């Protein structure tokens, strides 16, 4: 299983456009066979702070996601809507198990 988080700060007044993109992207991504979880989160006390939190069956499934037309729309528009670059983290794990 692959865990991915991508956090970023929206440019001033860009939050509505990000929310609109996420509303388009989220249900399509969740419907992909390799997707286990796909959430778009907005920080409650910092409305310009956002995060994608995703669980995928494998790296190959994530790579397929990155090749979808709807993800390519996000990838094209995101740099114009955020400050700097997204902080992207990925972790490989054998699956949901207790840490100890």
Rosetta constraint file for C-alpha pairs under 8 A:
AtomPair CA 1 CA 55 HARMONIC 6.94 0.50
AtomPair CA 1 CA 56 HARMONIC 5.71 0.50
AtomPair CA 1 CA 57 HARMONIC 4.54 0.50
AtomPair CA 1 CA 58 HARMONIC 5.15 0.50
AtomPair CA 1 CA 59 HARMONIC 7.74 0.50
AtomPair CA 1 CA 92 HARMONIC 5.88 0.50
AtomPair CA 1 CA 93 HARMONIC 5.28 0.50
AtomPair CA 1 CA 94 HARMONIC 5.73 0.50
AtomPair CA 1 CA 95 HARMONIC 5.58 0.50
AtomPair CA 2 CA 55 HARMONIC 5.71 0.50
AtomPair CA 2 CA 56 HARMONIC 5.08 0.50
AtomPair CA 2 CA 57 HARMONIC 6.24 0.50
AtomPair CA 2 CA 58 HARMONIC 5.59 0.50
AtomPair CA 2 CA 59 HARMONIC 6.28 0.50
AtomPair CA 2 CA 90 HARMONIC 6.79 0.50
AtomPair CA 2 CA 91 HARMONIC 5.67 0.50
AtomPair CA 2 CA 92 HARMONIC 4.68 0.50
AtomPair CA 2 CA 93 HARMONIC 6.22 0.50
AtomPair CA 3 CA 53 HARMONIC 7.66 0.50
AtomPair CA 3 CA 54 HARMONIC 5.84 0.50
AtomPair CA 3 CA 55 HARMONIC 4.70 0.50
AtomPair CA 3 CA 56 HARMONIC 6.52 0.50
AtomPair CA 3 CA 90 HARMONIC 5.44 0.50
AtomPair CA 3 CA 91 HARMONIC 5.04 0.50
AtomPair CA 3 CA 92 HARMONIC 6.40 0.50
AtomPair CA 3 CA 93 HARMONIC 7.58 0.50
AtomPair CA 4 CA 52 HARMONIC 7.74 0.50
AtomPair CA 4 CA 53 HARMONIC 5.90 0.50
AtomPair CA 4 CA 54 HARMONIC 5.09 0.50
AtomPair CA 4 CA 55 HARMONIC 6.39 0.50
AtomPair CA 4 CA 88 HARMONIC 7.27 0.50
AtomPair CA 4 CA 89 HARMONIC 5.67 0.50
AtomPair CA 4 CA 90 HARMONIC 4.42 0.50
AtomPair CA 4 CA 91 HARMONIC 6.57 0.50
AtomPair CA 5 CA 51 HARMONIC 6.65 0.50
AtomPair CA 5 CA 52 HARMONIC 5.50 0.50
AtomPair CA 5 CA 53 HARMONIC 4.61 0.50
AtomPair CA 5 CA 54 HARMONIC 6.34 0.50
AtomPair CA 5 CA 87 HARMONIC 7.90 0.50
AtomPair CA 5 CA 88 HARMONIC 5.79 0.50
AtomPair CA 5 CA 89 HARMONIC 5.28 0.50
AtomPair CA 5 CA 90 HARMONIC 6.54 0.50
AtomPair CA 6 CA 51 HARMONIC 5.37 0.50
AtomPair CA 6 CA 52 HARMONIC 5.11 0.50
AtomPair CA 6 CA 53 HARMONIC 6.75 0.50
AtomPair CA 6 CA 86 HARMONIC 5.99 0.50
AtomPair CA 6 CA 87 HARMONIC 5.42 0.50
AtomPair CA 6 CA 88 HARMONIC 4.37 0.50
AtomPair CA 6 CA 89 HARMONIC 6.41 0.50
AtomPair CA 7 CA 49 HARMONIC 7.40 0.50
AtomPair CA 7 CA 50 HARMONIC 5.64 0.50
AtomPair CA 7 CA 51 HARMONIC 4.15 0.50
AtomPair CA 7 CA 52 HARMONIC 6.48 0.50
AtomPair CA 7 CA 86 HARMONIC 5.52 0.50
AtomPair CA 7 CA 87 HARMONIC 5.17 0.50
AtomPair CA 7 CA 88 HARMONIC 6.63 0.50
AtomPair CA 8 CA 49 HARMONIC 6.00 0.50
AtomPair CA 8 CA 50 HARMONIC 5.55 0.50
AtomPair CA 8 CA 51 HARMONIC 6.42 0.50
AtomPair CA 8 CA 82 HARMONIC 6.68 0.50
AtomPair CA 8 CA 83 HARMONIC 7.37 0.50
AtomPair CA 8 CA 85 HARMONIC 6.91 0.50
AtomPair CA 8 CA 86 HARMONIC 4.71 0.50
AtomPair CA 8 CA 87 HARMONIC 6.29 0.50
AtomPair CA 9 CA 48 HARMONIC 5.42 0.50
AtomPair CA 9 CA 49 HARMONIC 4.67 0.50
AtomPair CA 9 CA 50 HARMONIC 6.26 0.50
AtomPair CA 9 CA 82 HARMONIC 5.55 0.50
AtomPair CA 9 CA 83 HARMONIC 5.67 0.50
AtomPair CA 9 CA 84 HARMONIC 7.90 0.50
AtomPair CA 9 CA 86 HARMONIC 7.80 0.50
AtomPair CA 10 CA 14 HARMONIC 5.75 0.50
AtomPair CA 10 CA 15 HARMONIC 5.93 0.50
AtomPair CA 10 CA 18 HARMONIC 7.77 0.50
AtomPair CA 10 CA 48 HARMONIC 4.89 0.50
AtomPair CA 10 CA 49 HARMONIC 6.40 0.50
AtomPair CA 10 CA 50 HARMONIC 7.41 0.50
AtomPair CA 10 CA 81 HARMONIC 5.83 0.50
AtomPair CA 10 CA 82 HARMONIC 4.19 0.50
AtomPair CA 10 CA 83 HARMONIC 5.92 0.50
AtomPair CA 11 CA 15 HARMONIC 7.43 0.50
AtomPair CA 11 CA 48 HARMONIC 7.26 0.50
AtomPair CA 11 CA 81 HARMONIC 5.64 0.50
AtomPair CA 11 CA 82 HARMONIC 4.90 0.50
AtomPair CA 11 CA 83 HARMONIC 5.43 0.50
AtomPair CA 12 CA 48 HARMONIC 7.52 0.50
AtomPair CA 14 CA 18 HARMONIC 6.38 0.50
AtomPair CA 14 CA 81 HARMONIC 5.57 0.50
AtomPair CA 14 CA 82 HARMONIC 7.52 0.50
AtomPair CA 15 CA 19 HARMONIC 6.13 0.50
AtomPair CA 15 CA 47 HARMONIC 7.57 0.50
AtomPair CA 15 CA 48 HARMONIC 6.17 0.50
AtomPair CA 15 CA 81 HARMONIC 7.96 0.50
AtomPair CA 16 CA 20 HARMONIC 6.19 0.50
AtomPair CA 17 CA 21 HARMONIC 6.25 0.50
AtomPair CA 17 CA 81 HARMONIC 7.69 0.50
AtomPair CA 18 CA 22 HARMONIC 6.12 0.50
AtomPair CA 18 CA 78 HARMONIC 7.84 0.50
AtomPair CA 18 CA 81 HARMONIC 7.17 0.50
AtomPair CA 19 CA 23 HARMONIC 6.06 0.50
AtomPair CA 20 CA 24 HARMONIC 6.47 0.50
AtomPair CA 21 CA 25 HARMONIC 6.10 0.50
AtomPair CA 21 CA 74 HARMONIC 6.75 0.50
AtomPair CA 22 CA 26 HARMONIC 5.60 0.50
AtomPair CA 22 CA 40 HARMONIC 6.59 0.50
AtomPair CA 23 CA 27 HARMONIC 7.29 0.50
AtomPair CA 24 CA 28 HARMONIC 7.16 0.50
AtomPair CA 24 CA 70 HARMONIC 7.91 0.50
AtomPair CA 25 CA 29 HARMONIC 6.02 0.50
AtomPair CA 25 CA 70 HARMONIC 6.26 0.50
AtomPair CA 25 CA 71 HARMONIC 6.95 0.50
AtomPair CA 25 CA 74 HARMONIC 7.89 0.50
AtomPair CA 26 CA 30 HARMONIC 6.07 0.50
AtomPair CA 26 CA 38 HARMONIC 6.60 0.50
AtomPair CA 26 CA 39 HARMONIC 7.00 0.50
AtomPair CA 26 CA 40 HARMONIC 7.36 0.50
AtomPair CA 27 CA 31 HARMONIC 6.26 0.50
AtomPair CA 28 CA 32 HARMONIC 6.85 0.50
AtomPair CA 28 CA 70 HARMONIC 7.91 0.50
AtomPair CA 29 CA 35 HARMONIC 6.91 0.50
AtomPair CA 29 CA 38 HARMONIC 6.89 0.50
AtomPair CA 29 CA 65 HARMONIC 7.23 0.50
AtomPair CA 30 CA 35 HARMONIC 5.75 0.50
AtomPair CA 30 CA 36 HARMONIC 7.35 0.50
AtomPair CA 30 CA 37 HARMONIC 6.64 0.50
AtomPair CA 30 CA 38 HARMONIC 5.86 0.50
AtomPair CA 31 CA 35 HARMONIC 7.11 0.50
AtomPair CA 32 CA 65 HARMONIC 7.70 0.50
AtomPair CA 34 CA 56 HARMONIC 5.60 0.50
AtomPair CA 34 CA 57 HARMONIC 5.20 0.50
AtomPair CA 34 CA 58 HARMONIC 7.16 0.50
AtomPair CA 34 CA 61 HARMONIC 5.10 0.50
AtomPair CA 34 CA 62 HARMONIC 7.51 0.50
AtomPair CA 35 CA 54 HARMONIC 7.77 0.50
AtomPair CA 35 CA 55 HARMONIC 6.28 0.50
AtomPair CA 35 CA 56 HARMONIC 4.73 0.50
AtomPair CA 35 CA 57 HARMONIC 6.44 0.50
AtomPair CA 35 CA 61 HARMONIC 7.34 0.50
AtomPair CA 35 CA 62 HARMONIC 7.99 0.50
AtomPair CA 36 CA 54 HARMONIC 7.54 0.50
AtomPair CA 36 CA 55 HARMONIC 5.16 0.50
AtomPair CA 36 CA 56 HARMONIC 5.37 0.50
AtomPair CA 36 CA 57 HARMONIC 6.64 0.50
AtomPair CA 37 CA 53 HARMONIC 7.68 0.50
AtomPair CA 37 CA 54 HARMONIC 5.27 0.50
AtomPair CA 37 CA 55 HARMONIC 4.85 0.50
AtomPair CA 37 CA 56 HARMONIC 7.04 0.50
AtomPair CA 38 CA 52 HARMONIC 7.25 0.50
AtomPair CA 38 CA 53 HARMONIC 5.95 0.50
AtomPair CA 38 CA 54 HARMONIC 4.48 0.50
AtomPair CA 38 CA 55 HARMONIC 6.56 0.50
AtomPair CA 39 CA 52 HARMONIC 5.69 0.50
AtomPair CA 39 CA 53 HARMONIC 5.18 0.50
AtomPair CA 39 CA 54 HARMONIC 6.29 0.50
AtomPair CA 40 CA 50 HARMONIC 7.23 0.50
AtomPair CA 40 CA 51 HARMONIC 5.78 0.50
AtomPair CA 40 CA 52 HARMONIC 4.60 0.50
AtomPair CA 40 CA 53 HARMONIC 6.45 0.50
AtomPair CA 41 CA 50 HARMONIC 5.49 0.50
AtomPair CA 41 CA 51 HARMONIC 5.07 0.50
AtomPair CA 41 CA 52 HARMONIC 6.28 0.50
AtomPair CA 41 CA 53 HARMONIC 7.62 0.50
AtomPair CA 42 CA 46 HARMONIC 7.77 0.50
AtomPair CA 42 CA 47 HARMONIC 6.23 0.50
AtomPair CA 42 CA 48 HARMONIC 7.36 0.50
AtomPair CA 42 CA 49 HARMONIC 5.88 0.50
AtomPair CA 42 CA 50 HARMONIC 4.54 0.50
AtomPair CA 42 CA 51 HARMONIC 6.61 0.50
AtomPair CA 43 CA 47 HARMONIC 5.65 0.50
AtomPair CA 43 CA 48 HARMONIC 7.44 0.50
AtomPair CA 43 CA 49 HARMONIC 5.45 0.50
AtomPair CA 43 CA 50 HARMONIC 6.18 0.50
AtomPair CA 56 CA 61 HARMONIC 6.35 0.50
AtomPair CA 56 CA 62 HARMONIC 6.23 0.50
AtomPair CA 57 CA 61 HARMONIC 6.43 0.50
AtomPair CA 58 CA 62 HARMONIC 6.61 0.50
AtomPair CA 59 CA 63 HARMONIC 6.13 0.50
AtomPair CA 60 CA 64 HARMONIC 6.18 0.50
AtomPair CA 61 CA 65 HARMONIC 6.27 0.50
AtomPair CA 62 CA 66 HARMONIC 6.27 0.50
AtomPair CA 63 CA 67 HARMONIC 6.50 0.50
AtomPair CA 64 CA 68 HARMONIC 6.71 0.50
AtomPair CA 65 CA 71 HARMONIC 6.90 0.50
AtomPair CA 66 CA 71 HARMONIC 5.79 0.50
AtomPair CA 66 CA 72 HARMONIC 6.97 0.50
AtomPair CA 67 CA 71 HARMONIC 6.91 0.50
AtomPair CA 67 CA 72 HARMONIC 6.86 0.50
AtomPair CA 68 CA 72 HARMONIC 6.34 0.50
AtomPair CA 69 CA 73 HARMONIC 6.45 0.50
AtomPair CA 70 CA 74 HARMONIC 6.64 0.50
AtomPair CA 71 CA 75 HARMONIC 6.17 0.50
AtomPair CA 72 CA 76 HARMONIC 6.06 0.50
AtomPair CA 73 CA 77 HARMONIC 6.28 0.50
AtomPair CA 74 CA 78 HARMONIC 5.64 0.50
AtomPair CA 75 CA 79 HARMONIC 7.42 0.50
AtomPair CA 77 CA 81 HARMONIC 6.77 0.50
AtomPair CA 78 CA 82 HARMONIC 6.33 0.50
AtomPair CA 79 CA 83 HARMONIC 7.78 0.50
AtomPair CA 79 CA 84 HARMONIC 7.82 0.50
AtomPair CA 79 CA 85 HARMONIC 7.27 0.50
AtomPair CA 82 CA 86 HARMONIC 7.88 0.50
